[in-house]
Amino acid sequence: MGFARPFGPVGLSHSVNAPQNAQSKSARHARDYGVGLPARRAAVLLLGAVLKDRQPLDDALVDSRAAREMVSLAARDRALARAIASTTLRRKGQLDAVLDHFLGKKLPRSSGPLREILLVAACQLLFLDTPHHAAIDLAVRQAKQDRKARHFDKLANAVLRRVASQGPALIAAQDAGALNTPPWLWKRWRKAYGEDVARRIADAHLSEAALDLTLKGDPEKWAGRLGGTVLDTGSLRLASKGRIEKLDGYDEGEWWVQDAAAALPARLLGCVAGQRVADLCAAPGGKTAQLVHAGGDVTAVDASPRRLERLKENLKRLGLTARVIAADAAAWRPDTRFDAVLLDAPCTGTGTLRRHPDIAHLKGPKDLAELTALQTRLLRHAVSLVRPGGRLVYCTCSLEREEGEDQIAALLGENPGIRPDPIRSREISGHDSWLNDDGALRTLPFDFNAGVAKMAGIDGFFAARLIIHDGGK
């Protein structure tokens, strides 16, 4: 499951970032310095919430000092602050290299938020087409207003002027994919997938994810109304971005936001009409909605009451109903077993870096070890919830084998009462390359190469389907 993936906006945190050309247009509004400074200050605060406070960006947009400051901003400037922060996180490896080249040594701890101020300004100069004088002036003014950073305002001015004049040449010579990938992940991906695929994964993360919708009605009709493209998997992909709740059909509950890869696991349970289905670790509810819409009698379970409130809100908007239970899915014991169980397990989320660039700065090897242990407990308990002859689909939005293939191999190796049920090519619209030798699903971020960056890509996902005999005993 990883970090919360967008399933329908609730306030500011689930608006969609503007594409880079739109970001550039927004950035040009920086000429109005009275408006530009608060937006940049919010971007710096968002960056600090992620890098210093270890807070996911989506959470920081809802509950942080930055969120409180952004409430008073116009919608245009809230979107600009988020666009700057997310692009800075996406390109932080490159930006760090450029800044370090001109700084020569580490900034002292006494400099306060100066590093974040420099990162935000450098991002605007090098990736968001902001006029140089605006980005530099706003950064220096912001430094002067901070009681710690103000002692370094002349340094900020000098460094950013060099970034503006010499930075583009440095950026052109960089290995962007490798620089923006944490070393521990870069090493792992090269080992697991090989040099070429690892590089394609890293390069795919340089572009923001497209906006995919799962529809209740006819995809072609909504493609015409929303100006999107129907993918062969059935999802609708939109090129335009903006406030999700402003799109046609949102208020009527005709669709929900769900990456094309995330929409696949629920479908792998097959026909669920009239069947009892459990969706474990269900929030924010995209897969729950799919299962209910398909006619299943669905029980959605999640340990987070806050996330379950969001699930309930989303289901209400869609006009769908499910039993919603706040419980630890690794210990929950219902009265009877289910015909089918879907376990979208908490994971590192490394398959979603296109839409969640903050994950690259929040997760590490220790998180992987802790999450794999949790996945093992969840998976073994999920088996016990399936009636004899029933189906279990296990999935994660991770690129790491320990969170996917290795979990299934270990389960099958210790339990003869479980057998794999290989996924068939026709179930995933003929994308044979997404199936491994065991018939499990493995999508990679560069799949769905549409030739245009803003329309290409898909979340990295793993999913396996199992048949449970005798309750797995």
N, C-alpha and C positions, 0 to 999 in steps of 0.2 A: 504493500500500500504506500509506503514511503510518506513523504510530506503531502499535505492536503492538495489534491489536484482540483482545478476549477470544475464545478458542476453547476454553476449558476451563481451569479453575483449576490453577495450580501454586503451592501455598503461598498466602500472604496476598495477593499482589499481584493476584490475579484473583478475589477475592471481589467480590460486587456490592454497591454502595452501597445503603443502606436508602432507601426513599422518604421524603419529608419528614415524613409523619405518624409513621413509625417512628423517624426521626431525632429527632423531638420527644420521643418516649417515652424513647429512649436518653439524650437530653440531660437529662431530668429526674433521671436517676441522679446528676447532678452534685451533688445534695444530700449524697452521700457524698463529702466532699472528699478523703478519702484515696485514693479511686479516681479522682476527677475530675481531679486535677492531672496525673498521668502521661499521661492521655489527651490533655489539652490541650497538654502539653509535646511529645508526639509530633506533634500536629497542627501546631504551630509549626515543628518541625523539618522536617516534610514540606513546608510552605510555603516555608521557606528553601531546601530542596533544589531546588525548582522555580524560584523567583524569583531566587535568588542564585547557585546552582550550575548553573543551566540544565539540570537533570536532569528527564526525563519522570517524571510522578508514578508510573506503573507501575514504572519502574526504581527510584525512590526507595523504594518499598514493599518492594523485594527487597534492594537493596544501598545502604544509606546509614546514617548515624547514627540516623535515625528508625527504620529497619527493625530495627536492633539493639536499640533501646529498646522497640519494640513486641513483641518476642519474649516478654517477661516479662508482658505485659498479658493479661488475660482476653479471650476472643473478642469479648465485648460491647464492651469498651473499645477494642480494635483497630478494630472496625467504626465506633465513634464517632469515633475519631481520623481515619480516612479520610473519613468523611462530612463532618466539619467542614472538613478540608483541601479536599476537592473542591468543596464548596459555596462556600467562600471564593474559590477560583479562578474558579468560575462567576460569582460576583457581585462580583468584585474592583473593577470599575469603579464600581459603586454605593457599595461600602464605602469606597473611596478618597475619593470625593466627600464622603461624610458625615464621615469623619475629618478631611479637609483643612478642612472648614467649621469644625470645632471647634478644631483645632490652630492654624490661622492661619498657620503657617509650617512649613517642612520640618524634620523631626527631624535633629539633628546625627548625623554618622557615629559618634560616640562612644556612641550609644544602643544599639548592638548589635542584638539581635533585637526591640527594642521595637515596631517597625512591624508585624512579623508577630504579635506578642502582641496588639496592638490590633486587627489585622484579624481574628484568630481570635475574639476576644471580641466584636467588633462583629457578626460573622457570627452568632454564637450569639444575641445580643440581638435582631437584626433579622430573621433568617431561620430560626432553628432552635428558637424558642420555649423557650429556656433561661431558667430563673428569673434575674431580674436580679442578685440578690445573689450567686448562684453564679458567673455569668459574670464579674462584676466582681471578686469576691474572688479567684477562681482566677487571673485575669490579673494582679492586683496582686501576689499571692504569687509568681507566676512571674517577674515583673519583679524582685522583691526577691532572688530566688535567682540572678539573672544578674549577674556582676560589672560589666557595663557598663549594663545596663538598670535596675539597682537605684537609680541616681541619679535616675531619672525615675518612681519609683513613685507619687508624689503626682500628677504630671501624668497618668499612666495612669488613676488613680482618678477624677480630675476629668473628664477627657475621656469616659471610659466612662459615667459617671453622666449626662452630657449626651446621649450617644448613646442611652442607655436611655430618657430622658424626651422628647427632642426628635427623635431619629433617625427614628422611624416616620413622622412628618409629612414629613420631607425625602425619605424613600424613596417615599412616595406621590406626590410631585410630580416624581419623576425620569422620564426616558425610559430605562427599564431596558435595552431592546434595544440602543440606540445606545451607552449608557455602558459596557456590558459587552463591546462589540465593539471590537477595536483599530482606531484611526482609519484605518490603511492598508487594512484589510479592508472597513470600512464604506464608504469611498470607492469601492473596487473593485466591491463588490456593487451599489451604487446605479448605477454606470455600466453594469455588465454586465446587470443584471436589472431595473433601474428601482426607484424609491423604494418602491413598495408591496411588491414581492417581497423586496427587501433587508430591509425591516422585518420581514416574516414569517419570513425566515431567522433574523434576529437574535433575534426573540422565541421561536422554536422552541428556541434554544440555552439558554434560561432553565430549561428542564425537563430532568431527567435522562433519558437514553435508556431505553427499555423493554428487557427481556431477551428476545431472540429465539433460538430453537433451530432447528437443522436436524436433521431426524429420519431415522433409518434405516428406521423402520417407519411404521405407520398414524398420521397426524397426529391424527385424531379420537380414537383410543384414548388417545394421550398427552395430549391436551387434557383428557380426563376424569380421567386419573391425576394430572396436574400442576395442574389448575385453570386452564388457559390458553385462549387463543382462536386458532383456526387462521386465519391471514391468507389471502387469496385467492391469494397467490403460493406458498403451501405451507409457509411458516414458522410456527412456533408461538410466540405471544407470551404471556409471563407477566406478571401484575400483581404477584405476590408476589416479594419479593427476599430474599436471604440468601446463605449459603454455597452456591455452585453445586454443590460435590461432595456436599452433603447431599441434593440433589434425587433423587427416584426415577428410576432408569435411568442415573444417572451411572456407577456402578461397572460396570454391565453394558455400557457403551459404546453405549447406544441413541440418543444424540444428542450434538451439540456446539453450543456457543454461536457464533452467527453472525448479525449483523444481516440483516434481510430484504433490504436492498439489496445487501449483500455476497454474498448467496446467488445473485444473478441472473447474474453474468458467466459462471460455470462452466456454467450451463444453456444459455447462448447458443452454446456449441460444438456443441449438438445431441447426437445419439446418438454416444457415444464408445465403446460396447461393442466390445471387441476391437481398438480402435485405439491407436496409439502417441501418447501425449499428453505434452507438456512443460508443467509448471507453473513459470514463472519468477518469482523473488522470492517463493517459495512459503510461507515461514514466516509465521505460526504453523501454517498447514496446513488451514484450513477448506475452501478450494477444492480442495486436494489430496484431502481426504477425500471431497468430493462426486464428483470425477472417478473415484476408485477405486471408490466405492460404485456408480457408474453403469456399471462394467465396463471402464473404461479401463486400459490398460497405462501407468502413470503414472511419469514421472521428475520428481521435485521438486528444484528447484535454488534455492539461496540462498547469499549470500556470508557469512552469519553462522553459524559453527559453534554458537554458543550458542543462537541461535533455532532452528536445525535440531534440536538436542537436544529442544527443546520440541515441535517437529513430530513427532519420532519417538515421544515419550512419548504424545502425543495419538493418533497412529495406532495405537499399541500398545493403548491403552485401548479404542479403537473396533474392534479386531480387523481392521484394514485394513493392506494392504502396498503400499508404493511404493518405487522406487529413490530414494535420497536422496543428493544430491551437493552438497558444499560447493564453490562456485565463483562467480566473478563472471559473472553472467548476460549481461553485455555483451561477454564475450570467450569464453565456454564453447563448445567445438566438439565435438559428439558425432560418432560414426562415420556415422550416417545421419540423414536428416531425419524430421520427425514429421508425422503426419496432421493434428494440431491442436496449437496452442500457445496457452497463456493467459499473458498478461503483466499481472500486477497490480503496476504500477510504484510505486516509492517516490515519495511526494508530500508536500505540505504537510499533508495530512490535514484541510483546513478543512471538509470535509463531515462530520467526526466530532466536532465540538466539544460535542455533547450528551453524549457518553460520555467525551470527553477534553478537559475544559475547560482543562487546562494548555497545550494547543497554542496557545491565544490569547496566551499569555505567553512562548512559546518560539520561535515562527516569525515571520519578517519578510520584507520584500521581497527581501533578499539570499538567503534560503533558497529563495524561489520561483525566482529566476534560476538558482541552482545545480541545483535539482532538475529544472527543465525541460531543462537541458542534459543531465543524466543520462538523463532519459526519452527524449530524442531518440536517444541512443546505444543504449539498451536496445531501443527499438522497431525501429530499423533492423537491429540484429543479430537480433532475434527473427524478422524477416521471412526471414532467410537460413536459419532452422532449420525452415521449413515446406516440405514437399514440394510440387511443382507441383500445383495444384488443391486444396491443403489450406487449413485455416481458421486464422485468427489472431483472438483477442479481446484487445483492449487495454483496460485499465480503471485508474481511479484513484479514491480516495475524497476527491477535491478538488472544490471549487466553482469553481476558477479555470480559465478557458478555455484558458490557456496549457498547462495540464496535461491537457487533454482535447481539445476540438474543434480547437484550433489545431495540436496534434500530428498529428492524423489528416489535417487539410487539407494540412499541409506534406508529409507522407509521400506522399499521393496526387498532389500537384502535381509531385513530382520523380520518380515511379516509375510509368510506364504499365503495368507488369506486375502492379499491384495494383488491385483494384476493391473498392468497398464492398459488403457484403452486408447490406442494411437489415434491422434487427430488426423482426419482425412483432408486431402488437398481441397476438395470441393467445399469443405466447411470454412475455409479461409480464402475463398475466391481464387483458388488455383495458385496461390503464392507458395510453391513448393520449397523455395529457398528459406522459408520461415520455419520449416520442420526439420528437426534433427533426426538422427538415425533411429531414435527410440519413439518417434512420433509425437514429441513434445514441441511446443511452439517457442520460437525464439526470434523476436523482432529486434532490429538494430536501428539506431537513430537516423541513419542515412537511407533507410528503406523508403519506398515511395518517392523516388527521384523524379520530380515533376519538371526538372530543367530550370525552374525559377525558385530561388532560395526560399522566398516567403510562402511558397505553396508545397515545398518538399518536406520530407521527413516524417517520422513517426516515433512515438515513445519506445524505448527499449523495454521489452516485456518478455517474461517467461511464463508459460502455462503448461500444465500437464493434467491429463484426465485419467482417473483411476476408477476401477470397479471394485467395490468392497464386498467381500464374501464373509458371511458369519460375523459381521460387525468388525472385521479385521482381526479377529481372534483366531 
